[in-house]
């Protein structure tokens, strides 16, 4: 029987991702896998995460990938660094990216500058979509801007917003599933168990935050059975 799984921010934790999918979920090619973005930064192996997802796609697993704000920063840093590499120094895009874990990603590629990341990976990040609409939910990395007439037009908010309130008249009557901001595991389970009282499900448990109770897991949510699975960090 096929299953659908939604997996939030992986943040360079390639081993944790593999254990979650292969040992915990035992995914098959009949399953649908939805990833909410932030594959890179903070954790040690952003390249390994993308390599693994590329491998799944090559093997014809049903993999659907959203673009997170960390991919957005990486692509912008790459683009600026390519254009201005002869001038030397760091530009604001790269400084912004470095402030949220870029070094770990650059190290995983064995490079020192964003422009040295192979084009293949930049193209893969750019191919990630801003949102996915399911029958019951809208999947985004961060949230949506319901302060405008059509929130589907604001792609930046889908990657970056930190605060939103769902307007069901603008969301096609659907709730939002997102990552982006780490939330305590107990709160996550509460929202899932009492979802009639909430207009969202936040799935990011801060896999890279291994020193605080209630955080440090990579989660997977089944929107059909409402099952939540958590794999503790195996990378850090």
C-alpha positions as CSV (number, residue, x, y, z in Angstrom):
1,X,0.0,0.0,0.0
2,X,1.4,3.4,-1.0
3,X,1.9,6.1,1.5
4,X,2.5,9.9,1.5
5,X,5.1,11.4,3.7
6,X,5.9,15.1,4.2
7,X,9.4,15.8,5.5
8,X,10.5,19.3,6.6
9,X,13.9,21.0,7.0
10,X,16.8,18.5,6.8
11,X,19.7,21.1,7.1
12,X,22.6,19.0,6.0
13,X,21.8,15.9,8.1
14,X,22.2,13.3,5.3
15,X,22.6,10.3,7.6
16,X,19.5,11.2,9.6
17,X,17.5,11.5,6.4
18,X,18.7,8.1,5.1
19,X,17.8,6.4,8.4
20,X,14.4,8.1,8.5
21,X,13.5,7.1,5.0
22,X,15.1,3.6,4.8
23,X,14.9,2.3,8.4
24,X,11.9,4.1,9.9
25,X,9.6,4.7,7.0
26,X,10.9,2.0,4.7
27,X,9.8,4.0,1.7
28,X,9.2,2.3,-1.7
29,X,8.8,3.7,-5.2
30,X,5.0,3.6,-4.7
31,X,5.2,6.2,-2.0
32,X,4.9,10.0,-2.5
33,X,7.7,12.0,-0.7
34,X,7.2,15.7,-0.2
35,X,10.2,17.7,1.1
36,X,9.6,21.2,2.5
37,X,13.0,22.8,1.7
38,X,16.1,23.8,3.6
39,X,18.2,20.8,2.5
40,X,21.5,22.7,3.3
41,X,23.3,24.7,6.0
42,X,23.8,24.2,9.7
43,X,24.3,20.5,9.5
44,X,27.5,18.9,8.1
45,X,26.5,17.5,4.7
46,X,24.3,19.7,2.6
47,X,25.9,18.2,-0.5
48,X,25.1,14.7,0.7
49,X,21.5,15.6,1.3
50,X,21.0,16.8,-2.3
51,X,23.0,13.9,-3.7
52,X,20.7,11.5,-1.9
53,X,17.6,13.3,-3.1
54,X,19.0,13.3,-6.6
55,X,19.7,9.6,-6.3
56,X,16.0,9.0,-5.3
57,X,14.8,11.0,-8.3
58,X,17.2,9.1,-10.6
59,X,15.8,5.8,-9.3
60,X,12.3,7.1,-10.0
61,X,11.0,7.5,-6.5
62,X,8.2,10.0,-6.3
63,X,10.1,12.9,-4.9
64,X,8.6,16.4,-4.7
65,X,10.9,19.2,-3.5
66,X,10.1,22.7,-2.3
67,X,12.6,25.6,-2.2
68,X,13.5,26.9,1.2
69,X,15.1,30.2,2.2
70,X,18.5,28.6,2.6
71,X,18.4,27.4,-1.0
72,X,17.3,30.9,-1.9
73,X,20.3,32.4,-0.2
74,X,22.7,29.9,-1.7
75,X,21.5,30.5,-5.2
76,X,21.6,34.3,-4.8
77,X,25.2,34.1,-3.3
78,X,26.3,31.9,-6.2
79,X,24.8,34.3,-8.8
80,X,26.3,37.4,-7.3
81,X,29.7,35.7,-6.7
82,X,29.8,34.6,-10.4
83,X,29.1,38.1,-11.6
84,X,31.5,39.9,-9.3
85,X,34.2,37.3,-8.7
86,X,36.9,39.5,-10.2
87,X,36.3,42.4,-7.8
88,X,37.2,40.4,-4.6
89,X,35.7,40.6,-1.2
90,X,32.3,39.4,0.0
91,X,29.0,40.8,-0.9
92,X,25.9,41.2,1.2
93,X,24.2,38.1,-0.2
94,X,27.2,36.0,0.9
95,X,27.4,37.6,4.3
96,X,23.7,37.0,4.9
97,X,24.1,33.4,3.9
98,X,27.2,32.9,6.0
99,X,25.3,34.1,9.1
100,X,22.9,31.1,8.9
101,X,25.3,28.2,8.3
102,X,26.8,28.6,4.8
103,X,30.2,27.4,5.9
104,X,29.0,23.9,6.6
105,X,27.5,23.7,3.1
106,X,30.6,25.1,1.4
107,X,32.7,22.6,3.4
108,X,30.5,19.8,2.3
109,X,31.3,20.7,-1.3
110,X,35.0,21.2,-0.5
111,X,35.0,24.8,-1.8
112,X,35.6,28.2,-0.3
113,X,33.4,30.4,-2.5
114,X,29.7,30.1,-3.6
115,X,30.7,30.4,-7.2
116,X,32.6,27.1,-6.9
117,X,29.5,25.1,-6.2
118,X,28.9,22.9,-9.3
119,X,26.2,24.3,-11.5
120,X,24.3,21.0,-11.3
121,X,23.4,21.7,-7.7
122,X,22.4,25.3,-8.3
123,X,20.1,24.1,-11.1
124,X,18.6,21.5,-8.8
125,X,17.8,24.1,-6.1
126,X,16.3,26.4,-8.7
127,X,14.1,23.6,-10.0
128,X,12.5,23.3,-6.5
129,X,9.0,24.7,-6.5
130,X,7.6,27.3,-4.1
131,X,4.5,25.4,-3.1
132,X,2.5,22.2,-3.7
133,X,-1.2,21.9,-3.4
134,X,-2.7,18.6,-2.2
135,X,-6.4,17.8,-1.8
136,X,-6.5,18.9,1.9
137,X,-3.4,21.0,2.4
138,X,-1.1,23.5,0.8
139,X,2.6,22.7,1.4
140,X,5.1,25.6,1.7
141,X,8.4,26.0,3.3
142,X,7.6,29.0,5.5
143,X,4.0,30.2,5.1
144,X,1.9,32.5,2.8
145,X,1.1,36.2,2.6
146,X,-2.6,36.4,3.2
147,X,-2.5,40.2,3.3
148,X,-2.6,40.4,-0.5
149,X,-5.4,39.5,-2.9
150,X,-3.6,36.3,-4.2
151,X,-1.1,34.8,-1.7
152,X,0.0,32.3,-4.4
153,X,1.7,35.2,-6.2
154,X,4.1,36.0,-3.3
155,X,6.8,33.3,-3.8
156,X,9.2,35.1,-1.4
157,X,6.8,34.8,1.5
158,X,6.5,31.1,0.9
159,X,10.2,30.8,1.6
160,X,10.7,33.5,4.2
161,X,7.7,34.6,6.2
162,X,7.7,33.9,9.9
163,X,4.1,34.9,10.7
164,X,0.9,34.4,8.9
165,X,-2.8,33.7,9.6
166,X,-4.6,31.5,7.0
167,X,-7.5,33.1,5.1
168,X,-9.4,30.1,3.9
169,X,-11.1,32.2,1.2
170,X,-7.7,32.7,-0.3
171,X,-6.2,29.2,0.4
172,X,-8.8,27.3,-1.6
173,X,-10.3,26.3,1.8
174,X,-7.1,24.4,2.7
175,X,-4.8,24.3,5.7
176,X,-1.1,25.0,5.5
177,X,1.7,22.5,6.3
178,X,5.1,24.2,6.7
179,X,8.6,24.0,8.2
180,X,11.1,26.9,8.5
181,X,10.7,27.7,12.3
182,X,11.7,24.9,14.7
183,X,8.8,24.1,17.1
184,X,8.8,21.8,20.2
185,X,7.8,18.2,19.5
186,X,5.0,18.2,22.1
187,X,3.5,21.3,20.4
188,X,3.7,19.6,17.0
189,X,1.9,16.5,18.2
190,X,-0.8,18.7,19.9
191,X,-1.5,20.6,16.7
192,X,-1.8,17.3,14.8
193,X,-4.0,15.7,17.4
194,X,-6.3,18.8,17.7
195,X,-6.0,20.0,14.1
196,X,-9.6,21.1,14.0
197,X,-8.5,24.0,16.3
198,X,-5.6,25.0,14.0
199,X,-5.2,26.2,10.5
200,X,-1.7,25.0,10.0
201,X,0.7,22.1,10.9
202,X,4.3,23.1,11.7
203,X,6.7,20.2,11.1
204,X,10.2,21.6,11.7
205,X,11.6,20.1,14.9
206,X,15.0,21.7,14.4
207,X,17.0,18.6,13.5
208,X,20.2,20.5,14.0
209,X,19.3,21.7,17.5
210,X,20.6,18.8,19.6
211,X,21.2,20.6,22.9
212,X,17.6,21.6,23.7
213,X,14.8,19.3,25.0
214,X,11.9,18.9,22.6
215,X,14.0,19.6,19.5
216,X,16.7,17.7,17.5
217,X,14.5,15.3,15.4
218,X,13.8,15.0,11.7
219,X,10.1,14.4,11.3
220,X,7.8,12.9,8.7
221,X,4.1,13.4,8.6
222,X,1.5,11.2,6.9
223,X,-1.4,13.5,5.8
224,X,-3.7,10.5,5.3
225,X,-3.2,8.6,8.6
226,X,-2.0,11.7,10.6
227,X,0.9,9.6,11.8
228,X,4.0,11.6,12.9
229,X,7.4,9.8,12.8
230,X,10.6,11.3,14.4
231,X,14.2,10.3,13.9
232,X,16.7,11.8,16.3
233,X,19.8,13.4,14.8
234,X,22.4,10.9,13.6
235,X,24.8,13.5,12.2
236,X,25.8,15.9,14.9
